[in-house]
Amino acid sequence: MTPIEVLVIDEAAQLKECESTIPLQLPGLCNAILIGDEKQLPAMVQSKICEKADFGRSLFERLVKLGHRKHLLNIQYRMHPSISLFPNKKFYDEKVMNGPNVMKIGYEKRFLRGNMYGSFSFINVSQGKEERNGKRSSKNIAEVFAVAEIVAMLYRESLASKQRLRVGCISPYKAQVFAIQEKLGKKYSTDEDSKFSVNVQSVDGFQGGEADVIIISTVRSNARGTVGFLYCLWVLGNSETLIGSGSVWRDLVMNSKARGCYYDACSDKNLEQAIADSSDDLTTNLSALSLRDESGFSSESFLKWEDLLT
């Protein structure tokens, strides 16, 4: 093949280092340009042993840690300033500036009434309960019902205003993604060209996607403080658990409180009812499972059937 002098690797920080070495062996190569952000999602590594050995580290991250100079693209044109404020301060030392387009008054859009649904908010769902399924993923039914109710409210407003709206629902856990998809069913289109569309994905699955409103379900709700991992960004979670985690989630919640962007889900009557319904739904499902267990299922078959449900 004809020798290639310049190599450009996009999303270089999400590529394993060993994968980057493959194109670097091309004959005649003199220059390589790596485009990425080591502060965003790294490469996906399933093995805990490989993860501990830094197998998922990218060449981009290694070069940054070795002190190689990097060029920061320091103007963002996509997020409302209230959304970019926290990550800019936390990860980029406030070096990222807001483009003139996002600073215009018209860039701030409100799709629902009430302060809770501004450009950025943390919505505390303290009544949720974290559950594990057979594949060691987690879900939170209270947050599922809350997300579904917010989507329903957005849909009603979209119909009334005849405004095109794209909604993204994101969670770090596949079980939660599946639970939200199951709850929403086929009520809404997933086609972004339609008047109202809803896209439910994992965090890595949605990367690079666009939406008018992003709803993040953090899922985790426990006493140990354990966590796993646009126009509007609404984060749903249990603030007590996230604060107790001592992670970046703690900083996000505390920052939300300091900025007056922190709200209790039950201060909204629709969300309060949705969360109450989730508790009733969980009780009903548990009762149904108990009845089936007493009706002749062996413990082994019962557990397998329950795993299918989760």
VMD Tcl script that draws the C-alpha trace (Angstrom):
set ca {
  {0.00 0.00 0.00}
  {1.02 3.64 -0.44}
  {2.90 4.87 2.67}
  {0.81 7.06 4.98}
  {2.61 10.05 6.47}
  {-0.04 11.37 8.90}
  {-2.32 9.30 11.17}
  {-5.37 10.85 12.87}
  {-7.06 8.83 15.65}
  {-10.44 10.17 16.78}
  {-11.86 9.25 20.23}
  {-8.27 8.29 21.08}
  {-8.91 8.37 24.84}
  {-11.53 5.63 24.48}
  {-9.19 3.29 22.63}
  {-7.04 0.73 24.42}
  {-3.32 1.43 24.12}
  {-2.65 -1.91 22.43}
  {-5.26 -1.03 19.78}
  {-3.58 2.31 19.07}
  {-0.29 0.55 18.34}
  {-1.79 -1.24 15.32}
  {-2.09 1.79 12.97}
  {1.16 3.24 14.37}
  {2.99 0.42 12.58}
  {1.87 1.62 9.14}
  {4.88 2.13 6.79}
  {6.07 5.67 6.21}
  {4.24 7.14 9.18}
  {5.84 10.39 10.38}
  {3.12 12.13 12.41}
  {0.24 10.99 14.60}
  {-2.57 13.22 15.87}
  {-4.61 11.90 18.80}
  {-8.01 13.53 19.36}
  {-9.84 12.74 22.58}
  {-10.41 13.56 26.25}
  {-8.93 11.40 29.00}
  {-11.38 12.87 31.49}
  {-14.34 11.30 29.72}
  {-15.27 7.65 29.19}
  {-12.28 5.27 29.02}
  {-12.13 2.04 27.03}
  {-14.51 -0.71 28.14}
  {-12.69 -3.49 29.99}
  {-14.71 -6.42 31.34}
  {-12.00 -8.29 33.24}
  {-11.27 -6.92 36.73}
  {-7.71 -8.26 36.45}
  {-7.14 -6.39 33.18}
  {-8.76 -3.27 34.63}
  {-6.44 -3.39 37.65}
  {-3.45 -3.80 35.33}
  {-4.50 -0.62 33.44}
  {-5.20 -2.62 30.29}
  {-7.99 -0.15 29.52}
  {-5.66 2.85 29.61}
  {-5.34 4.65 26.30}
  {-2.17 5.87 24.65}
  {-3.68 9.35 24.93}
  {-3.93 9.05 28.74}
  {-0.42 7.61 29.06}
  {1.10 10.50 27.08}
  {-0.79 13.05 29.19}
  {0.46 11.43 32.41}
  {4.02 11.44 31.04}
  {3.76 15.20 30.64}
  {3.35 15.48 26.90}
  {1.75 18.76 25.95}
  {-1.88 18.64 24.89}
  {-3.95 21.29 23.16}
  {-7.28 22.01 24.87}
  {-10.19 23.02 22.67}
  {-11.44 25.50 25.23}
  {-14.77 26.71 23.84}
  {-17.96 24.66 24.12}
  {-20.93 25.39 21.87}
  {-23.42 22.72 22.94}
  {-24.45 23.06 26.60}
  {-26.26 25.74 28.52}
  {-23.73 27.43 30.86}
  {-25.52 26.08 33.95}
  {-24.82 22.54 32.69}
  {-21.18 23.11 31.77}
  {-20.43 24.97 35.03}
  {-19.82 21.91 37.26}
  {-17.70 19.73 34.91}
  {-15.73 22.80 33.83}
  {-14.83 23.57 37.44}
  {-14.33 19.96 38.53}
  {-12.34 18.57 35.61}
  {-11.00 21.42 33.49}
  {-9.90 24.05 36.05}
  {-12.46 26.47 34.58}
  {-10.45 26.70 31.37}
  {-13.40 25.92 29.09}
  {-15.34 28.97 27.93}
  {-18.91 29.11 26.73}
  {-19.47 29.94 23.08}
  {-21.48 33.05 22.16}
  {-24.41 30.92 20.99}
  {-25.03 29.29 24.40}
  {-24.74 32.66 26.16}
  {-27.74 34.09 24.32}
  {-30.98 34.41 26.29}
  {-32.80 32.36 23.66}
  {-30.61 29.33 24.36}
  {-32.30 28.80 27.73}
  {-35.44 26.78 27.08}
  {-38.02 25.55 29.57}
  {-39.97 22.49 28.55}
  {-41.84 22.06 31.86}
  {-43.15 24.55 34.40}
  {-41.49 24.99 37.78}
  {-37.99 25.72 39.04}
  {-37.26 21.99 39.30}
  {-37.21 21.74 35.52}
  {-34.74 24.48 34.65}
  {-31.58 24.03 32.60}
  {-29.91 21.99 35.34}
  {-31.23 20.31 38.47}
  {-30.56 17.46 40.85}
  {-33.81 15.75 41.83}
  {-33.58 13.82 45.08}
  {-35.47 10.49 45.00}
  {-34.90 9.38 48.57}
  {-37.70 6.78 48.57}
  {-36.07 4.51 46.01}
  {-34.59 1.11 46.74}
  {-31.59 -0.34 44.94}
  {-32.09 -3.88 43.62}
  {-29.68 -6.35 42.04}
  {-30.55 -8.75 39.27}
  {-29.01 -12.09 38.38}
  {-26.42 -10.43 36.12}
  {-25.07 -8.25 38.94}
  {-26.56 -5.08 37.50}
  {-28.65 -2.67 39.55}
  {-32.01 -0.99 39.15}
  {-34.20 1.40 41.13}
  {-37.94 1.14 40.45}
  {-38.78 4.46 42.12}
  {-36.42 6.23 39.72}
  {-37.89 4.25 36.81}
  {-41.38 5.54 37.65}
  {-40.05 9.07 38.18}
  {-38.29 9.05 34.78}
  {-41.45 7.70 33.11}
  {-43.56 10.44 34.69}
  {-41.18 13.20 33.60}
  {-41.19 11.81 30.04}
  {-45.01 11.71 30.12}
  {-45.14 15.35 31.26}
  {-42.72 16.35 28.50}
  {-44.85 14.51 25.95}
  {-48.03 16.30 27.04}
  {-46.30 19.68 26.88}
  {-44.83 18.85 23.48}
  {-48.28 18.02 22.11}
  {-49.79 21.17 23.58}
  {-47.07 23.48 22.28}
  {-46.53 21.54 19.03}
  {-42.82 21.78 19.77}
  {-40.40 19.14 18.49}
  {-38.58 17.53 21.41}
  {-35.85 14.90 21.75}
  {-35.39 13.28 25.15}
  {-32.47 11.12 26.27}
  {-32.72 8.86 29.33}
  {-29.36 7.60 30.59}
  {-28.23 5.27 33.36}
  {-24.89 3.62 34.21}
  {-26.68 0.28 34.75}
  {-28.05 -2.01 32.04}
  {-30.76 -3.33 34.38}
  {-32.04 0.23 34.86}
  {-31.91 0.92 31.14}
  {-33.98 -2.23 30.50}
  {-36.43 -1.34 33.30}
  {-36.99 2.16 31.89}
  {-37.41 0.80 28.36}
  {-39.91 -1.75 29.65}
  {-41.84 0.89 31.60}
  {-42.05 3.26 28.63}
  {-42.94 0.41 26.27}
  {-43.82 1.61 22.78}
  {-45.64 4.78 23.85}
  {-43.04 7.05 22.28}
  {-41.06 7.05 19.06}
  {-37.32 6.39 19.09}
  {-36.91 8.10 15.71}
  {-35.17 11.44 16.25}
  {-36.92 12.86 13.18}
  {-40.35 12.49 14.80}
  {-42.05 15.33 16.71}
  {-41.33 13.65 20.06}
  {-38.68 10.98 20.54}
  {-37.19 9.18 23.53}
  {-33.84 7.40 23.49}
  {-33.01 5.21 26.51}
  {-29.38 4.11 26.65}
  {-26.48 3.29 28.94}
  {-23.92 6.07 29.45}
  {-21.45 4.63 26.93}
  {-24.26 3.71 24.55}
  {-25.49 7.30 24.38}
  {-22.05 8.90 24.02}
  {-22.00 11.23 21.05}
  {-25.80 11.40 20.94}
  {-27.80 14.61 21.03}
  {-31.00 15.55 22.83}
  {-32.90 18.61 24.02}
  {-33.38 17.12 27.48}
  {-31.18 14.55 29.23}
  {-32.48 12.66 32.26}
  {-29.86 10.70 34.22}
  {-30.92 7.96 36.63}
  {-28.03 7.26 39.01}
  {-29.84 4.22 40.56}
  {-27.75 3.72 43.68}
  {-29.64 4.01 46.96}
  {-28.05 2.45 50.04}
  {-26.74 3.33 53.47}
  {-23.12 2.52 52.56}
  {-22.58 5.38 50.15}
  {-21.68 2.88 47.43}
  {-21.85 4.06 43.81}
  {-20.78 2.23 40.68}
  {-19.94 4.25 38.46}
  {-28.16 20.17 25.56}
  {-30.68 22.45 26.92}
  {-31.70 20.70 30.05}
  {-29.96 18.15 32.27}
  {-31.96 16.58 35.11}
  {-30.16 14.15 37.42}
  {-32.25 11.76 39.53}
  {-30.68 10.08 42.53}
  {-30.57 9.49 46.27}
  {-28.58 12.43 47.59}
  {-27.71 10.75 50.90}
  {-26.13 7.77 49.13}
  {-24.28 9.90 46.60}
  {-22.94 12.29 49.25}
  {-21.77 9.30 51.30}
  {-19.88 7.90 48.31}
  {-17.09 10.45 48.62}
  {-16.86 10.41 44.81}
  {-17.52 13.02 42.14}
  {-21.23 12.37 42.70}
  {-20.87 13.89 46.17}
  {-19.38 17.01 44.61}
  {-22.22 17.19 42.10}
  {-24.91 17.03 44.80}
  {-23.15 19.58 47.01}
  {-22.63 21.87 44.03}
  {-26.33 21.54 43.14}
  {-27.30 22.55 46.67}
  {-24.92 25.52 46.67}
  {-26.32 26.75 43.35}
  {-29.97 26.34 44.35}
  {-30.48 23.59 41.76}
  {-31.38 20.88 44.28}
  {-34.98 19.70 44.61}
  {-36.87 16.95 46.38}
  {-38.84 14.82 43.94}
  {-41.90 14.76 46.20}
  {-42.23 18.55 46.00}
  {-43.72 17.87 42.56}
  {-47.15 16.26 42.92}
  {-46.81 14.23 39.72}
  {-43.47 12.76 40.79}
  {-44.74 12.14 44.31}
  {-47.63 10.10 42.92}
  {-45.36 8.25 40.47}
  {-42.98 7.26 43.27}
  {-45.90 6.11 45.42}
  {-47.15 4.03 42.48}
  {-43.71 2.43 42.17}
  {-43.94 1.24 45.77}
  {-47.39 -0.26 45.13}
  {-46.15 -1.89 41.93}
  {-43.19 -3.47 43.73}
  {-45.44 -4.81 46.49}
  {-47.82 -6.29 43.91}
  {-44.98 -8.00 42.02}
  {-43.54 -9.45 45.23}
  {-46.97 -10.77 46.23}
  {-47.41 -12.36 42.80}
  {-44.02 -14.03 43.07}
  {-44.85 -15.37 46.53}
  {-48.13 -16.85 45.28}
  {-46.38 -18.59 42.41}
  {-43.73 -19.96 44.74}
  {-46.43 -21.43 46.99}
  {-48.24 -22.90 44.00}
  {-45.72 -25.64 43.37}
  {-42.60 -24.01 41.90}
  {-39.40 -25.43 43.32}
  {-37.03 -22.86 44.84}
  {-34.63 -23.38 41.95}
  {-37.21 -22.81 39.23}
  {-38.66 -19.85 41.12}
  {-35.29 -18.12 41.27}
  {-34.67 -18.66 37.57}
  {-38.10 -17.26 36.74}
  {-37.47 -14.25 38.97}
  {-34.15 -13.66 37.22}
  {-35.98 -13.48 33.91}
  {-38.23 -10.76 35.31}
  {-35.29 -8.69 36.52}
}
mol new
graphics top color blue
foreach p $ca { graphics top sphere $p radius 0.5 }
foreach p [lrange $ca 0 end-1] q [lrange $ca 1 end] { graphics top cylinder $p $q radius 0.2 }
display resetview
